[in-house]
Amino acid sequence: MPEENAAELKPLDPRFQELVDKTDLFHGLAPADVEKIFSRGLTMYVEKGDSIFHKKTEGNKMYIVLGGQVGIFDGPVSMATLGPGETFGEMSLLTGMPRSASAIALERSNIFALDEAVFKKLLTKRVAVQMLLNLSRMMGKRIQEANRTIRRLEDR
C-alpha cells in the first residue's frame, strides 16, 4: 500500500472525532483530510456579544462552531442559534455575495474559520467535491426548514 494511502487510514485525533461526527460538512471525508483542514484553518475564541461578521459585508470565510453558541441575526431578528458542529458563513464563501445576516457570539465560543484561499489551495479535488456536496445538502435542509416555517406562519 502506498504511503499516502496509509496516512488516510490513520485514526483522527480523539479531540476532533466527536465534532467531526456532528459536522455535516465533514461527512464522507477521510480522517487525514479532516486533520489537514483543521491544521490550516484558524481557531479562535469570541466573547459573548462579539460580532463575527456583519450583514452586507464581503465574506471569504466560513465557520464551524467548536464550542459555545453563535446567533445569526437579520437586524434585531434572530434567524438561528448554532451550537457545536454547526456551520455558518458558507453562503458568501460559495457565492461571492455579501453576507445575508450577521453572526454574533451568544456566549463565549470557540469557532473554526476556513477561508477561500485555504479551501482552494489545500483541498484535493476529491475532498473539495465531497465538501461541496455536503454544503449543498446542508443548504437544501436549511431551505426545507425555512419553507416549513413560512407555511406555518401563513397558516396562522
Backbone as CSV, one residue per row, in Angstrom:
resi,resn,N_x,N_y,N_z,CA_x,CA_y,CA_z,C_x,C_y,C_z
1,MET,0.857,-1.181,0.000,0.000,0.000,0.000,0.899,1.239,0.000
2,PRO,0.672,2.226,-0.888,1.489,3.440,-0.931,1.366,4.226,0.376
3,GLU,2.434,4.997,0.690,2.465,5.783,1.923,1.291,6.744,2.037
4,GLU,0.914,7.432,0.957,-0.161,8.423,1.049,-1.495,7.767,1.410
5,ASN,-1.735,6.553,0.970,-2.968,5.864,1.343,-2.930,5.425,2.806
6,ALA,-1.738,5.070,3.289,-1.619,4.665,4.691,-1.985,5.830,5.600
7,ALA,-1.623,7.054,5.222,-1.942,8.228,6.031,-3.448,8.418,6.146
8,GLU,-4.184,8.098,5.118,-5.629,8.270,5.155,-6.296,7.318,6.135
9,LEU,-5.634,6.220,6.467,-6.223,5.247,7.367,-5.927,5.547,8.831
10,LYS,-5.044,6.528,9.086,-4.695,6.892,10.456,-5.941,7.427,11.171
11,PRO,-6.213,6.953,12.388,-7.406,7.438,13.088,-7.281,8.919,13.421
12,LEU,-8.401,9.599,13.435,-8.442,11.020,13.744,-8.156,11.233,15.219
13,ASP,-7.465,12.312,15.515,-7.206,12.697,16.902,-8.531,12.663,17.660
14,PRO,-8.603,11.961,18.783,-9.870,11.820,19.520,-10.504,13.155,19.902
15,ARG,-9.686,14.227,20.039,-10.246,15.534,20.386,-11.224,16.024,19.322
16,PHE,-11.003,15.602,18.078,-11.829,16.076,16.977,-12.927,15.103,16.568
17,GLN,-12.796,13.847,16.950,-13.695,12.823,16.423,-15.167,13.123,16.704
18,GLU,-15.495,13.520,17.937,-16.892,13.803,18.268,-17.416,14.973,17.436
19,LEU,-16.598,16.001,17.289,-17.003,17.155,16.487,-17.201,16.756,15.029
20,VAL,-16.285,15.965,14.495,-16.383,15.520,13.105,-17.674,14.731,12.905
21,ASP,-18.011,13.889,13.872,-19.233,13.093,13.771,-20.477,13.981,13.750
22,LYS,-20.411,15.152,14.391,-21.553,16.068,14.452,-21.614,17.031,13.264
23,THR,-20.518,17.154,12.524,-20.404,18.189,11.497,-20.700,17.623,10.116
24,ASP,-21.845,17.996,9.571,-22.242,17.508,8.243,-21.212,17.847,7.171
25,LEU,-20.501,18.944,7.343,-19.509,19.368,6.357,-18.445,18.299,6.125
26,PHE,-18.125,17.507,7.147,-17.051,16.522,7.049,-17.534,15.124,6.692
27,HIS,-18.816,14.950,6.458,-19.360,13.636,6.118,-18.623,13.054,4.907
28,GLY,-18.168,11.818,5.040,-17.527,11.128,3.919,-16.059,11.447,3.718
29,LEU,-15.467,12.261,4.580,-14.049,12.594,4.428,-13.191,11.652,5.261
30,ALA,-12.000,11.377,4.761,-11.038,10.557,5.498,-10.498,11.357,6.681
31,PRO,-10.144,10.679,7.774,-9.581,11.380,8.930,-8.391,12.274,8.579
32,ALA,-7.536,11.826,7.690,-6.366,12.629,7.301,-6.807,13.932,6.635
33,ASP,-7.888,13.889,5.872,-8.387,15.103,5.220,-8.893,16.101,6.252
34,VAL,-9.605,15.601,7.256,-10.150,16.477,8.298,-9.005,17.092,9.105
35,GLU,-8.010,16.298,9.446,-6.864,16.841,10.189,-6.140,17.903,9.370
36,LYS,-6.028,17.692,8.077,-5.380,18.683,7.209,-6.170,19.983,7.212
37,ILE,-7.484,19.890,7.152,-8.330,21.083,7.181,-8.124,21.834,8.496
38,PHE,-8.173,21.106,9.623,-8.002,21.747,10.928,-6.610,22.350,11.083
39,SER,-5.597,21.724,10.492,-4.232,22.238,10.652,-4.016,23.534,9.885
40,ARG,-4.830,23.820,8.893,-4.627,25.009,8.056,-5.635,26.125,8.319
41,GLY,-6.682,25.830,9.038,-7.659,26.867,9.347,-7.252,27.633,10.589
42,LEU,-8.118,28.517,11.028,-7.866,29.361,12.191,-8.908,29.059,13.254
43,THR,-8.445,28.729,14.453,-9.341,28.500,15.575,-9.239,29.704,16.494
44,MET,-10.392,30.239,16.905,-10.361,31.429,17.756,-11.500,31.419,18.765
45,TYR,-11.295,32.168,19.835,-12.338,32.377,20.833,-12.964,33.733,20.594
46,VAL,-14.274,33.798,20.755,-15.002,35.068,20.714,-15.805,35.170,22.005
47,GLU,-15.899,36.378,22.512,-16.620,36.610,23.756,-18.096,36.874,23.480
48,LYS,-18.930,36.671,24.474,-20.366,36.931,24.354,-20.568,38.354,23.839
49,GLY,-21.390,38.473,22.800,-21.688,39.772,22.211,-20.758,40.197,21.090
50,ASP,-19.640,39.491,20.908,-18.714,39.830,19.824,-19.344,39.513,18.471
51,SER,-19.158,40.426,17.522,-19.604,40.191,16.145,-18.541,39.395,15.410
52,ILE,-18.976,38.361,14.732,-18.070,37.551,13.921,-18.052,38.120,12.500
53,PHE,-19.226,38.491,12.007,-19.338,39.258,10.767,-20.670,39.984,10.760
54,HIS,-20.750,41.000,9.881,-21.946,41.827,9.776,-22.657,41.612,8.440
55,LYS,-23.954,41.769,8.471,-24.765,41.692,7.255,-24.246,42.709,6.235
56,LYS,-24.290,42.325,4.982,-23.920,43.138,3.819,-22.424,43.353,3.651
57,THR,-21.592,42.692,4.478,-20.151,42.786,4.277,-19.697,41.647,3.374
58,GLU,-18.554,41.844,2.742,-17.985,40.796,1.906,-17.521,39.654,2.808
59,GLY,-17.633,38.438,2.300,-17.222,37.300,3.109,-16.455,36.278,2.308
60,ASN,-15.261,35.930,2.792,-14.490,34.881,2.131,-14.128,33.762,3.111
61,LYS,-14.862,33.713,4.237,-14.632,32.667,5.226,-15.946,31.990,5.587
62,MET,-15.838,30.727,5.928,-16.952,30.017,6.555,-16.469,29.569,7.917
63,TYR,-17.411,29.259,8.790,-17.080,28.982,10.182,-17.769,27.710,10.663
64,ILE,-17.155,27.083,11.662,-17.742,25.938,12.362,-17.701,26.258,13.844
65,VAL,-18.817,26.084,14.519,-18.849,26.279,15.969,-18.205,25.048,16.609
66,LEU,-17.132,25.273,17.363,-16.458,24.185,18.067,-16.983,24.053,19.491
67,GLY,-17.376,25.167,20.065,-17.923,25.191,21.418,-18.654,26.501,21.623
68,GLY,-19.698,26.478,22.443,-20.477,27.689,22.677,-21.657,27.779,21.736
69,GLN,-22.167,29.003,21.581,-23.312,29.236,20.700,-23.132,30.542,19.944
70,VAL,-23.549,30.519,18.688,-23.497,31.686,17.815,-24.904,31.942,17.300
71,GLY,-25.300,33.203,17.321,-26.606,33.581,16.795,-26.462,34.213,15.426
72,ILE,-27.401,33.901,14.551,-27.463,34.502,13.220,-28.643,35.466,13.239
73,PHE,-28.381,36.725,12.897,-29.382,37.781,13.023,-29.555,38.559,11.730
74,ASP,-30.805,38.919,11.451,-31.130,39.868,10.396,-31.676,41.088,11.128
75,GLY,-30.790,42.049,11.367,-31.162,43.169,12.238,-31.396,42.621,13.631
76,PRO,-32.520,42.998,14.256,-32.794,42.504,15.606,-33.430,41.109,15.631
77,VAL,-33.769,40.576,14.465,-34.478,39.297,14.389,-33.489,38.135,14.407
78,SER,-33.685,37.230,15.370,-32.857,36.032,15.455,-33.331,35.031,14.405
79,MET,-32.420,34.635,13.530,-32.740,33.680,12.471,-32.385,32.249,12.865
80,ALA,-31.326,32.099,13.670,-30.882,30.757,14.072,-29.932,30.864,15.249
81,THR,-29.907,29.803,16.035,-28.927,29.644,17.103,-28.150,28.377,16.793
82,LEU,-26.837,28.521,16.678,-25.984,27.415,16.254,-25.069,26.963,17.383
83,GLY,-24.890,25.648,17.483,-24.024,25.074,18.500,-22.920,24.244,17.878
84,PRO,-22.192,23.520,18.714,-21.039,22.745,18.234,-21.371,21.839,17.049
85,GLY,-20.484,21.930,16.045,-20.630,21.114,14.842,-21.400,21.803,13.732
86,GLU,-22.043,22.933,14.038,-22.836,23.611,13.004,-21.983,24.667,12.293
87,THR,-22.277,24.847,11.010,-21.514,25.769,10.174,-22.334,27.009,9.861
88,PHE,-21.616,28.091,9.553,-22.262,29.325,9.121,-21.280,30.125,8.276
89,GLY,-21.820,31.028,7.475,-20.991,31.866,6.615,-20.642,31.250,5.277
90,GLU,-21.145,30.050,5.023,-20.765,29.351,3.789,-21.383,29.968,2.538
91,MET,-22.526,30.624,2.685,-23.193,31.200,1.506,-22.298,32.225,0.808
92,SER,-21.706,33.139,1.569,-20.834,34.153,0.964,-19.575,33.537,0.386
93,LEU,-19.051,32.529,1.064,-17.858,31.856,0.557,-18.140,31.232,-0.804
94,LEU,-19.299,30.606,-0.944,-19.633,29.910,-2.186,-20.103,30.845,-3.296
95,THR,-20.861,31.872,-2.935,-21.476,32.720,-3.955,-20.700,33.992,-4.267
96,GLY,-19.834,34.426,-3.346,-19.135,35.695,-3.531,-20.022,36.898,-3.248
97,MET,-21.242,36.650,-2.801,-22.196,37.722,-2.492,-21.956,38.210,-1.060
98,PRO,-22.385,39.437,-0.753,-22.256,39.932,0.623,-23.048,39.067,1.602
99,ARG,-22.664,39.138,2.852,-23.338,38.379,3.914,-24.815,38.743,3.970
100,SER,-25.671,37.740,4.146,-27.119,37.959,4.190,-27.627,38.166,5.613
101,ALA,-26.754,37.998,6.596,-27.115,38.169,8.002,-25.841,38.454,8.787
102,SER,-26.010,38.771,10.054,-24.883,38.981,10.959,-24.737,37.774,11.866
103,ALA,-23.508,37.525,12.323,-23.247,36.430,13.258,-22.644,37.026,14.528
104,ILE,-23.252,36.674,15.675,-22.829,37.218,16.963,-22.710,36.081,17.966
105,ALA,-21.639,36.102,18.760,-21.449,35.094,19.800,-22.492,35.316,20.899
106,LEU,-23.264,34.281,21.200,-24.284,34.362,22.251,-23.694,34.047,23.622
107,GLU,-22.514,33.452,23.616,-21.755,33.160,24.828,-20.308,33.018,24.384
108,ARG,-19.392,32.924,25.336,-18.000,32.715,24.943,-17.956,31.454,24.090
109,SER,-17.401,31.571,22.898,-17.451,30.470,21.938,-16.097,30.256,21.282
110,ASN,-15.869,29.029,20.892,-14.686,28.651,20.147,-15.162,28.339,18.735
111,ILE,-14.596,29.036,17.757,-15.010,28.820,16.370,-13.793,28.546,15.494
112,PHE,-14.043,27.837,14.424,-13.023,27.496,13.439,-13.376,28.224,12.150
113,ALA,-12.402,28.921,11.575,-12.610,29.655,10.326,-11.794,29.021,9.206
114,LEU,-12.438,28.840,8.076,-11.786,28.294,6.887,-11.995,29.297,5.767
115,ASP,-10.905,29.881,5.279,-11.076,30.895,4.242,-10.965,30.300,2.844
116,GLU,-11.383,31.097,1.889,-11.472,30.661,0.498,-10.118,30.210,-0.045
117,ALA,-9.056,30.942,0.291,-7.727,30.593,-0.224,-7.304,29.210,0.267
118,VAL,-7.530,28.939,1.546,-7.189,27.626,2.097,-8.060,26.560,1.453
119,PHE,-9.344,26.866,1.336,-10.291,25.935,0.734,-9.809,25.529,-0.660
120,LYS,-9.397,26.506,-1.463,-8.963,26.227,-2.836,-7.593,25.557,-2.897
121,LYS,-6.668,26.015,-2.075,-5.285,25.557,-2.168,-5.057,24.184,-1.549
122,LEU,-5.640,23.950,-0.392,-5.330,22.748,0.360,-6.074,21.508,-0.066
123,LEU,-7.263,21.709,-0.525,-8.122,20.549,-0.723,-7.917,19.904,-2.080
124,THR,-7.808,18.604,-2.062,-7.740,17.875,-3.325,-9.109,17.984,-3.988
125,LYS,-9.170,17.656,-5.245,-10.460,17.708,-5.940,-11.476,16.789,-5.274
126,ARG,-11.040,15.613,-4.840,-11.943,14.667,-4.192,-12.535,15.264,-2.916
127,VAL,-11.676,15.864,-2.086,-12.143,16.457,-0.829,-13.032,17.662,-1.118
128,ALA,-12.617,18.508,-2.049,-13.405,19.695,-2.376,-14.793,19.304,-2.897
129,VAL,-14.852,18.313,-3.760,-16.143,17.862,-4.295,-17.023,17.324,-3.168
130,GLN,-16.447,16.519,-2.268,-17.235,15.979,-1.154,-17.742,17.102,-0.252
131,MET,-16.887,18.075,0.035,-17.316,19.188,0.886,-18.401,20.023,0.204
132,LEU,-18.275,20.236,-1.088,-19.307,20.990,-1.814,-20.629,20.230,-1.842
133,LEU,-20.556,18.915,-2.014,-21.783,18.113,-1.935,-22.402,18.226,-0.541
134,ASN,-21.574,18.157,0.489,-22.076,18.289,1.855,-22.702,19.662,2.077
135,LEU,-22.036,20.717,1.571,-22.598,22.064,1.702,-23.933,22.172,0.971
136,SER,-24.033,21.565,-0.194,-25.295,21.591,-0.947,-26.408,20.914,-0.153
137,ARG,-26.107,19.781,0.450,-27.109,19.089,1.278,-27.523,19.944,2.466
138,MET,-26.533,20.560,3.111,-26.828,21.404,4.276,-27.725,22.579,3.884
139,MET,-27.424,23.212,2.765,-28.243,24.348,2.329,-29.637,23.880,1.934
140,GLY,-29.726,22.704,1.314,-31.041,22.158,0.976,-31.889,21.942,2.215
141,LYS,-31.279,21.412,3.288,-32.006,21.217,4.544,-32.473,22.550,5.119
142,ARG,-31.619,23.558,5.044,-31.993,24.880,5.562,-33.155,25.477,4.768
143,ILE,-33.150,25.275,3.467,-34.257,25.778,2.637,-35.548,25.053,3.003
144,GLN,-35.479,23.743,3.198,-36.673,22.992,3.607,-37.204,23.484,4.946
145,GLU,-36.307,23.733,5.900,-36.725,24.246,7.203,-37.375,25.620,7.062
146,ALA,-36.793,26.474,6.232,-37.351,27.810,6.014,-38.734,27.717,5.371
147,ASN,-38.889,26.809,4.421,-40.200,26.635,3.773,-41.249,26.159,4.767
148,ARG,-40.876,25.236,5.663,-41.816,24.784,6.699,-42.213,25.935,7.618
149,THR,-41.255,26.761,7.978,-41.541,27.911,8.836,-42.481,28.880,8.131
150,ILE,-42.250,29.128,6.871,-43.115,30.029,6.097,-44.534,29.476,6.036
151,ARG,-44.666,28.181,5.772,-46.007,27.563,5.717,-46.720,27.686,7.056
152,ARG,-45.989,27.458,8.154,-46.603,27.589,9.485,-47.089,29.019,9.722
153,LEU,-46.299,29.984,9.314,-46.671,31.390,9.506,-47.870,31.767,8.624
154,GLU,-47.912,31.223,7.429,-49.034,31.512,6.524,-50.336,30.879,7.022
155,ASP,-50.241,29.749,7.738,-51.419,29.054,8.226,-52.030,29.709,9.469
156,ARG,-51.352,30.679,10.030,-51.874,31.337,11.247,-53.000,32.257,10.945
